[in-house]
Amino acid sequence: MRTVDLSPLYRSFIGFDYLASLMDAAARTDKQPSFPPYNIELLEQDRYQITMAVAGFVEEELTIESENNTLKVVGQKADKADERERKFIHQGIAERNFERKFQLGDHVKVLGASLEHGLLKIDLQREIPEALKPRKIEINSGNLLESK
């Protein structure tokens, strides 16, 4: 696979450095973690839900942060030094720590989160400001330059 050098964008386009850095991050060949598995659903126009399978985690071990269009979900298992050593014949439920980041679009806000039956659900909504919404312009039949 070829790599694309986006550095000319940084010096040629003023104010588009955010877009160039997004493209640069998307083009990176760093392996993204596959744990924990997740779904992203479109519930209705401008409403989304991320569902993550976090079996074995309780609310106190999960942290959700939203900053600069990035949603970060961290799972940190509590140390169980006092628990007796368990001997697994088969361990299919991963209880390892994780950090998962999601890049959010402009004006996407986190509404809330819930944990039920080992599924963490994060509700998101795009809230477009009134200034950016299309508006209807009325057509007047008079001369706009006419002074009264």
C-alpha positions in Angstrom: 0.0 0.0 0.0 1.3 3.4 -0.8 1.5 6.2 1.7 0.3 9.7 0.7 2.3 12.7 1.9 -0.2 15.4 2.9 2.4 18.0 4.0 1.8 20.2 1.0 -1.7 20.7 2.2 -0.4 22.2 5.5 1.5 24.9 3.7 -0.9 25.6 0.8 -4.3 25.8 2.5 -4.8 28.2 5.4 -7.4 27.1 7.8 -7.7 23.6 6.5 -5.1 22.1 8.7 -7.8 20.3 10.7 -9.0 18.6 7.6 -5.5 17.6 6.5 -4.7 16.2 10.0 -8.0 14.1 9.8 -7.0 12.8 6.4 -3.5 12.1 7.7 -4.8 10.2 10.8 -7.2 8.2 8.6 -4.4 7.2 6.2 -2.1 5.9 9.0 -1.5 2.3 8.9 -1.4 1.9 12.6 -3.4 -1.1 13.7 -6.6 0.0 15.4 -7.6 -2.1 18.4 -10.5 -4.5 17.8 -11.4 -4.8 21.4 -14.1 -4.3 22.6 -16.5 -4.9 19.7 -19.0 -2.1 18.9 -21.8 -1.1 16.7 -22.7 2.4 15.5 -26.4 2.9 14.6 -28.3 5.7 13.0 -31.5 5.8 15.1 -33.1 8.6 13.1 -31.9 11.7 11.3 -29.1 13.3 13.3 -29.4 10.8 16.2 -26.8 8.0 16.7 -26.0 5.3 19.2 -22.7 3.6 19.8 -23.1 0.1 21.5 -20.0 -1.5 23.0 -19.8 -5.0 24.4 -18.1 -4.5 27.7 -18.8 -7.8 29.5 -17.2 -8.1 32.9 -17.0 -4.3 33.5 -19.0 -2.3 36.0 -19.9 1.4 35.8 -17.0 2.4 38.1 -14.5 0.8 35.8 -15.6 2.7 32.7 -14.8 6.3 31.8 -16.4 8.3 28.9 -14.9 11.7 27.9 -15.7 14.0 25.0 -13.2 16.7 24.0 -12.4 18.4 20.7 -14.7 16.2 18.5 -13.2 13.1 20.0 -15.1 10.6 22.1 -12.9 8.4 24.3 -14.1 5.4 26.2 -11.7 3.8 28.7 -12.2 0.5 30.6 -9.8 0.0 33.5 -10.3 -3.2 35.5 -9.8 -2.8 39.3 -6.9 -4.6 40.7 -8.0 -7.8 42.3 -4.9 -8.6 44.4 -7.0 -9.9 47.3 -9.0 -12.3 45.1 -7.8 -15.8 45.0 -6.1 -17.0 41.9 -8.6 -18.4 39.4 -7.8 -21.3 37.2 -9.6 -21.1 33.8 -10.1 -24.2 31.6 -11.2 -21.7 28.9 -11.4 -18.0 29.2 -13.5 -16.5 26.4 -14.5 -13.3 28.2 -11.7 -10.8 27.9 -11.3 -8.8 31.0 -8.4 -6.6 29.7 -8.2 -2.9 29.9 -9.0 -0.9 26.8 -9.2 2.6 25.3 -11.3 3.2 22.2 -11.5 6.6 20.5 -14.2 7.8 18.1 -13.9 10.9 15.9 -17.1 12.9 16.1 -18.4 15.2 13.4 -18.9 18.9 13.9 -21.8 19.8 16.2 -22.2 16.2 17.4 -23.0 16.1 21.1 -23.0 13.2 23.6 -26.5 13.0 25.2 -25.8 10.3 27.7 -24.7 6.7 28.3 -26.1 3.6 30.0 -24.8 0.2 30.9 -27.1 -2.8 30.8 -26.5 -6.5 30.4 -22.8 -6.0 29.5 -23.6 -3.4 26.8 -22.5 0.2 27.0 -24.8 2.5 25.0 -23.8 6.0 24.2 -26.4 8.3 22.7 -25.3 11.1 20.3 -27.1 13.8 18.5 -26.0 16.3 15.8 -27.3 19.8 16.7 -26.8 22.2 13.8 -26.8 25.8 15.0 -29.6 28.0 13.6 -27.0 30.2 11.8 -25.9 27.2 9.7 -29.4 25.9 8.9 -30.8 26.8 5.5 -33.4 29.7 5.6 -36.0 30.8 3.2 -35.6 34.3 1.7 -38.8 36.1 0.9 -39.0 37.9 -2.4 -40.2 41.5 -2.2 -41.6 43.2 -5.3 -40.4 46.6 -4.4 -37.0 48.2 -5.1 -34.6 47.5 -2.2 -32.5 50.6 -2.9 -35.4 52.9 -2.7 -35.2 55.3 0.3 -38.3 56.2 2.2 
